[in-house]
Each structure stands twice: as C-alpha cells, then as structure tokens.
Amino acid sequence: MKTIDPKEVSTAQLHSYLLGAIAPRPIAFASTIDSKGNVNLSPFSFFNVFGSNPPILVFSPSRRVRDNTTKHSLDNVKEIPEVVINIVNYAMVEQMSLASTEYEKGVNEFVKSGFTEAPSLTVTPPRVKESPVAFECKVREVIPVGDGGGSANLVICEVVMIYINDAILGENGQIDPFKLDAVARMGGDWYCRANGNSLFEIVKPIRNKGIGVDSIPEAIRFSSVLSGNNLGRLGNVESLPTQEEIADFGNDPRIVEMKQRFIHDPESFVFHLHEYAKEILEQGNVETAWKILLQA
Ligand SMILES: Cc1cc2nc3c(=O)[nH]c(=O)nc-3n(C[C@H](O)[C@H](O)[C@H](O)COP(=O)(O)O)c2cc1C
C-alpha cells in the first residue's frame, strides 16, 4: 500500500490522486451571471447535495492549480449571488465538456456549447433547457478554503425552484435512474454513465437491525466461496432461521443430492453448499441462503 503525505507531493499530483479516488462525482452545470448581465455556463464536479431542509447544494470553483487564478463562475456568484445548477445526462455530455473551455470573460458558453437558455422563474441566470433537472438557487455563502492554487471555494446554494422533466419520472412519480441516464466525473479524462447493468439496488437497512458480519458463524464468515458483499447481505438479517426451518430445508432436492454425493467428503459438501447459497443470495433470497448455509 502506497502512503502519501499530502505535504510531500505537488498540488498537481495530489489533485490527480484526489480526483482519481473520489469518483464518480456528480456534475453541477452552473449557470451564473455578472453585474453587466453576461451569462456564464460551466461544469463543476466538486458538487453534491448536503441537506433538504432547507435544500442545500454546494459546488466549488477552485483556484486554478496552474496559475492560482479564479474562475468566472466564482467571480459571478460574488457579484450576483444566484446560480442555476443543471443536471447533466449522457445526451449532453460532449456539449457540457465543450462548455468547460476556458473562454474569455464575457463569453456565453450556452452559445459556444449550443445549449438553449430557458428563462428562470426566481433568479436572473437562465437554466439549460436540455437538462433533465435544474435547480434555481440563491447563494447563501461563499467560503474560500485557502488562497493558493488548487484551493477550494465552497459556494453554498439554497434551492428555491426545481424543474424536473416529466420524461424521467417513473410510474411512482419518483425520478427513475434508468430514465435519468446521469453521467459523472472520474479522474483524468474519464466519465461514467449510470445506466443499464451499472445500476443496482440495495435495500436500506433502516427498518431492521441486522445481526452484523461479526455474528455470522466462523465457518461461514471465513468461507473461501462467499465474498464481502455476500457477507454484508447475510449480516443484514435480524435473526437466523429456526432449527425447524433448517431441518425442513434439508428436504430440498439439491441439498439431498449434495448430501448423497459428498457423503464421505464433508469439506466438498460445505464448499458446494456455500456455492449454492451464494447463487441464491445473489438472486436476492437471503432467508433461503441462510437455510442452505446452516445445513452444515
Ligand atoms: C466535468 C467537469 C467537471 C469540472 N469540475 C470542476 C470543479 O469541480 N471545480 C473547478 O474549479 N473546475 C472544474 N472543472 C473545470 C471548469 O469547468 C473550467 O475551469 C471552466 O472553464 C471554468 O469556467 P469559468 O471560468 O467560466 O467559471 C470541471 C470541468 C469538467 C469538464
């Protein structure tokens, strides 16, 4: 394992490690305006949501590592403390990247990147019409953290109006991640797309209190077959099956066959039992997986 003292490496190198590791990062496509009315549009992946009451988004136009200059977006929110944060989907990614070009002050990146300005309801900067979601925000505070190249400027924004394209809503009225087709920033020039097989669900462990991996019997916990994800799922049950349930499951045809096949080879029996449990676990049936595992 490489160990790095941030004080011992150049800011550029540190920047690259940080952005490579803290990924994927969502992208705030920020529309701002200066006091003369010049519109600016730039992407920022130092971005996230931090609360919903009040709804708070934070992004950071940092000082350039190269020459310690500040970004137009930062200068603008200091002049006019308003911003529209537009969400970027896959259909927008190339034009969004073009908008990150360091054009001179006063150049409108809506025009350069070919996006459409749609008027906002509560703030002066326009929103991006093509974005699936847009947040009109009032800037509550700008917090600079340091004054050297690469230092952050936290722009704390309160959302005052939200636009959501109906086309990304599911039947339950919530945003459907498949329809959103969001993109995010990785290190270097890499991006990722949240769609297809890369999307998956894990039920939140908020309603139950799982037994925890530490309570899984050692013969299962140190299995050569089960992965950390498998153990995480097994540890999320509140209780183990009863002796009666385990005994009943002994009649499962696959278990009966395995018992026969490995009658003189208990080690192979356990190995195959764990493989069977893994298969069932990955289909999402944790209760049955436990009944399988406790056959040994
Ligand atoms: C996807 C993406 C994410 C970016 N994230 C950031 C960021 O979080 N902070 C930052 O300072 N620059 C970031 N940049 C670079 C800025 O977009 C770029 O410096 C831009 O020219 C700033 O424009 P402005 O000076 O008009 O504000 C990012 C660029 C891209 C393409």
The ligand as a Gaussian input file, in Angstrom:
#p B3LYP/6-31G(d) Opt

LIG

0 1
 C      -16.942000      17.555000     -15.935000
 C      -16.104000      18.685000     -15.441000
 C      -16.046000      18.954000     -14.090000
 C      -15.306000      20.033000     -13.599000
 N      -15.284000      20.273000     -12.267000
 C      -14.632000      21.345000     -11.790000
 C      -14.690000      21.649000     -10.396000
 O      -15.347000      20.966000      -9.610000
 N      -14.020000      22.742000      -9.969000
 C      -13.321000      23.534000     -10.804000
 O      -12.761000      24.519000     -10.350000
 N      -13.261000      23.278000     -12.135000
 C      -13.908000      22.215000     -12.641000
 N      -13.892000      21.952000     -13.980000
 C      -13.207000      22.881000     -14.865000
 C      -14.095000      24.103000     -15.144000
 O      -15.307000      23.717000     -15.748000
 C      -13.330000      25.041000     -16.084000
 O      -12.216000      25.569000     -15.412000
 C      -14.190000      26.153000     -16.637000
 O      -13.516000      26.781000     -17.699000
 C      -14.498000      27.221000     -15.621000
 O      -15.240000      28.183000     -16.286000
 P      -15.434000      29.660000     -15.768000
 O      -14.078000      30.303000     -15.598000
 O      -16.231000      30.258000     -16.880000
 O      -16.190000      29.590000     -14.475000
 C      -14.570000      20.862000     -14.500000
 C      -14.606000      20.569000     -15.872000
 C      -15.358000      19.491000     -16.338000
 C      -15.401000      19.192000     -17.797000

